[in-house]
Amino acid sequence: MSTAWNRYYAPDTVTAALDILQRYDGRARVIGGGTDLLVETRRGLRRPIEAIVDATRISGLDSITEEGDYIIIGCGVTHTTIVSDPRIVRYGQCLSESCGVIGGPQVRNTGTLAGNVAHALPAGDGTIGLMALGGDVEVTGRDGARWMPAKDTFKGPGRSVIDRHHEILTRLRFKRQSDNEGSAFHRVMRPQGLCLPIISMATRLRMNGNTIVAAGISMGPVGPVPWFAEPAAEALVGQPASTETFNEATRIALEHVSLRTSKYRATEEYRESMIRTWLPNILANAVQRAGVPT
Ligand SMILES: Cc1cc2nc3c(=O)[nH]c(=O)nc-3n(C[C@H](O)[C@H](O)[C@H](O)COP(=O)(O)OP(=O)(O)OC[C@H]3O[C@@H](n4cnc5c(N)ncnc54)[C@H](O)[C@@H]3O)c2cc1C
């Protein structure tokens, strides 16, 4: 097999990683687990890379930590670690659930949430879970580090505002769910083996008694980028948790999505019916997890 890159670097610090990227000036690429990048490069879907810079060996960025109200996930953290981390299960359940459906065990043991977000595919499962939580990403370049909402990093399928030749997605974060909050994720897919998702969706709700006081909804693939379903989430706020409320939010979401028939996924009609069925379902699930009986 021909090598898809000439040099492999595993720097221990962000500064060292940025120095290498600068030296190669566009001919090097940041890599996480390589489960997207190397597969695509070996298939000839992208040009061979002169050098790859492994972000998973940077010291301090391979763990999950808590800072103030935030749970912080380093760019070297794999999906397997996220799925089993008790803080993520407790305070960001939809993220744990979304990372848990990615690939099989080998892919989850290697692939990172940072790579899932930086890859910017419309159906990135971990990305959809993080977005529903209102998650942010930290992007570090020569000029320093900046936090930005994960939902604002996408420019198109596979296109990110993160310059993956010169910048590193160093950390991801979300605010801990409180006791009156719940979140849920669901992916519709064919049951056989590893395959493309038909539709994935996630939500986070904050309750005051039976009233929804804050909401986030995300889904994909429903367009060129993972979608933060703001109009549908806004329709929930101030409303009682009820079937009527969930159905109305779903109706609004469907007004905004652009579903296509795909021979690999499903027909447009089937995908629409799956949103109609499952979005109310995960909303009810999140309400229940917030401790409100539905
Ligand atoms: C068999 C198989 C099944 C899969 N199933 C699923 C699935 O069910 N759901 C799903 O969402 N995905 C799936 N994937 C895709 C992939 O595994 C995930 O998207 C994974 O999260 C990618 O992470 P990674 O660390 O391997 O990224 P990499 O392949 O290392 O990188 C992906 C992209 O992100 C960039 N990048 C990576 N890390 C950083 C960083 N720290 N800073 C800046 N840029 C960075 C790279 O340059 C590249 O452009 C599957 C892949 C395979 C091979």
PDBQT file of the ligand as one rigid body, heavy atoms in Angstrom, charges set to zero:
ROOT
HETATM    1  C1  LIG A 301     -16.098   2.454   9.462  1.00  0.00    +0.000 C 
HETATM    2  C2  LIG A 301     -16.405   3.873   9.860  1.00  0.00    +0.000 A 
HETATM    3  C3  LIG A 301     -17.636   4.155  10.438  1.00  0.00    +0.000 A 
HETATM    4  C4  LIG A 301     -17.942   5.469  10.813  1.00  0.00    +0.000 A 
HETATM    5  N1  LIG A 301     -19.177   5.711  11.386  1.00  0.00    +0.000 NA
HETATM    6  C5  LIG A 301     -19.489   6.980  11.756  1.00  0.00    +0.000 A 
HETATM    7  C6  LIG A 301     -20.752   7.252  12.357  1.00  0.00    +0.000 A 
HETATM    8  O1  LIG A 301     -21.569   6.364  12.579  1.00  0.00    +0.000 OA
HETATM    9  N2  LIG A 301     -21.038   8.543  12.712  1.00  0.00    +0.000 N 
HETATM   10  C7  LIG A 301     -20.136   9.556  12.505  1.00  0.00    +0.000 A 
HETATM   11  O2  LIG A 301     -20.425  10.702  12.858  1.00  0.00    +0.000 OA
HETATM   12  N3  LIG A 301     -18.919   9.324  11.940  1.00  0.00    +0.000 NA
HETATM   13  C8  LIG A 301     -18.580   8.070  11.559  1.00  0.00    +0.000 A 
HETATM   14  N4  LIG A 301     -17.359   7.819  10.990  1.00  0.00    +0.000 N 
HETATM   15  C9  LIG A 301     -16.448   8.924  10.729  1.00  0.00    +0.000 C 
HETATM   16  C10 LIG A 301     -15.359   9.174  11.810  1.00  0.00    +0.000 C 
HETATM   17  O3  LIG A 301     -15.031   8.018  12.491  1.00  0.00    +0.000 OA
HETATM   18  C11 LIG A 301     -15.776  10.236  12.825  1.00  0.00    +0.000 C 
HETATM   19  O4  LIG A 301     -16.167  11.427  12.159  1.00  0.00    +0.000 OA
HETATM   20  C12 LIG A 301     -14.641  10.563  13.801  1.00  0.00    +0.000 C 
HETATM   21  O5  LIG A 301     -15.174  11.305  14.877  1.00  0.00    +0.000 OA
HETATM   22  C13 LIG A 301     -13.528  11.356  13.166  1.00  0.00    +0.000 C 
HETATM   23  O6  LIG A 301     -12.572  11.634  14.175  1.00  0.00    +0.000 OA
HETATM   24  P1  LIG A 301     -11.006  11.413  13.924  1.00  0.00    +0.000 P 
HETATM   25  O7  LIG A 301     -10.344  11.834  15.181  1.00  0.00    +0.000 OA
HETATM   26  O8  LIG A 301     -10.724  10.057  13.430  1.00  0.00    +0.000 OA
HETATM   27  O9  LIG A 301     -10.791  12.488  12.747  1.00  0.00    +0.000 OA
HETATM   28  P2  LIG A 301      -9.619  12.495  11.647  1.00  0.00    +0.000 P 
HETATM   29  O10 LIG A 301      -9.909  11.521  10.589  1.00  0.00    +0.000 OA
HETATM   30  O11 LIG A 301      -8.302  12.450  12.297  1.00  0.00    +0.000 OA
HETATM   31  O12 LIG A 301      -9.832  13.978  11.074  1.00  0.00    +0.000 OA
HETATM   32  C14 LIG A 301     -11.031  14.366  10.459  1.00  0.00    +0.000 C 
HETATM   33  C15 LIG A 301     -10.894  15.808   9.998  1.00  0.00    +0.000 C 
HETATM   34  O13 LIG A 301     -10.763  16.692  11.094  1.00  0.00    +0.000 OA
HETATM   35  C16 LIG A 301      -9.487  17.338  11.088  1.00  0.00    +0.000 C 
HETATM   36  N5  LIG A 301      -9.033  17.306  12.476  1.00  0.00    +0.000 N 
HETATM   37  C17 LIG A 301      -8.993  16.224  13.297  1.00  0.00    +0.000 A 
HETATM   38  N6  LIG A 301      -8.628  16.598  14.536  1.00  0.00    +0.000 NA
HETATM   39  C18 LIG A 301      -8.433  17.931  14.488  1.00  0.00    +0.000 A 
HETATM   40  C19 LIG A 301      -8.054  18.898  15.445  1.00  0.00    +0.000 A 
HETATM   41  N7  LIG A 301      -7.812  18.584  16.744  1.00  0.00    +0.000 N 
HETATM   42  N8  LIG A 301      -7.934  20.205  15.053  1.00  0.00    +0.000 NA
HETATM   43  C20 LIG A 301      -8.180  20.555  13.743  1.00  0.00    +0.000 A 
HETATM   44  N9  LIG A 301      -8.560  19.671  12.796  1.00  0.00    +0.000 NA
HETATM   45  C21 LIG A 301      -8.676  18.376  13.162  1.00  0.00    +0.000 A 
HETATM   46  C22 LIG A 301      -8.611  16.570  10.108  1.00  0.00    +0.000 C 
HETATM   47  O14 LIG A 301      -7.659  17.396   9.476  1.00  0.00    +0.000 OA
HETATM   48  C23 LIG A 301      -9.659  16.068   9.121  1.00  0.00    +0.000 C 
HETATM   49  O15 LIG A 301     -10.014  17.096   8.236  1.00  0.00    +0.000 OA
HETATM   50  C24 LIG A 301     -16.999   6.515  10.601  1.00  0.00    +0.000 A 
HETATM   51  C25 LIG A 301     -15.741   6.208  10.032  1.00  0.00    +0.000 A 
HETATM   52  C26 LIG A 301     -15.450   4.906   9.682  1.00  0.00    +0.000 A 
HETATM   53  C27 LIG A 301     -14.103   4.610   9.079  1.00  0.00    +0.000 C 
ENDROOT
TORSDOF 0
